[in-house]
Amino acid sequence: MVGITNAMPAIPLDGGFLYRDWIDTIVSKARKGLEQKDRDRYVNSIVMTTSLFVLFLIMWQLIGPRVL
């Protein structure tokens, strides 16, 4: 369970850093003329959105059954 949790695409975990590098590679190939500062902004917003979505899904597993 610890290994699976650590591989999740959330930034404080190792999977989050791998996910950020993967997204950075995709953005750099898709937008070749983009400056480093702008590319970092795009990558950080994508990774943060994904991390918040994963957190929401985890919280929904805990709170959702009690709400419905």
C-alpha positions as CSV (number, residue, x, y, z in Angstrom):
1,M,0.0,0.0,0.0
2,V,2.8,2.4,0.8
3,G,4.4,1.8,-2.7
4,I,1.1,2.3,-4.5
5,T,0.4,5.5,-2.5
6,N,3.9,6.8,-3.2
7,A,3.4,6.3,-6.9
8,M,0.2,8.5,-7.1
9,P,0.5,11.6,-9.3
10,A,0.4,14.1,-6.4
11,I,3.3,16.5,-6.0
12,P,4.6,15.6,-2.5
13,L,4.9,12.0,-3.5
14,D,7.5,10.5,-5.9
15,G,4.9,9.8,-8.5
16,G,4.1,13.5,-8.6
17,F,7.7,14.4,-9.5
18,L,7.7,11.7,-12.2
19,Y,4.4,13.0,-13.5
20,R,5.7,16.6,-13.5
21,D,8.7,15.6,-15.6
22,W,6.5,13.7,-18.0
23,I,4.2,16.6,-18.5
24,D,7.2,18.9,-18.9
25,T,8.5,16.7,-21.7
26,I,5.1,16.7,-23.4
27,V,4.7,20.5,-23.2
28,S,8.2,21.1,-24.4
29,K,7.6,18.9,-27.5
30,A,4.1,20.4,-28.2
31,R,5.1,24.0,-27.7
32,K,8.7,24.2,-29.0
33,G,9.1,28.0,-29.0
34,L,7.9,28.4,-25.4
35,E,10.2,30.1,-22.8
36,Q,11.2,28.2,-19.7
37,K,9.2,30.5,-17.4
38,D,6.0,30.0,-19.4
39,R,6.5,26.3,-19.8
40,D,7.0,26.0,-16.0
41,R,3.7,27.9,-15.5
42,Y,1.8,25.5,-17.8
43,V,3.3,22.4,-16.2
44,N,2.7,23.6,-12.7
45,S,-0.9,24.4,-13.4
46,I,-1.5,21.0,-15.1
47,V,0.1,19.1,-12.2
48,M,-1.6,21.1,-9.5
49,T,-5.0,20.5,-11.2
50,T,-4.3,16.8,-11.4
51,S,-3.1,16.6,-7.8
52,L,-6.2,18.4,-6.5
53,F,-8.4,16.1,-8.6
54,V,-6.7,13.0,-7.0
55,L,-7.1,14.5,-3.6
56,F,-10.8,15.1,-4.3
57,L,-11.2,11.5,-5.4
58,I,-9.6,10.3,-2.2
59,M,-11.8,12.5,-0.1
60,W,-14.9,11.5,-2.0
61,Q,-14.2,7.9,-1.1
62,L,-14.3,8.9,2.6
63,I,-17.1,11.6,2.5
64,G,-19.2,10.6,-0.4
65,P,-21.0,7.5,1.1
66,R,-21.9,9.5,4.2
67,V,-23.4,12.4,2.1
68,L,-25.5,10.2,-0.2
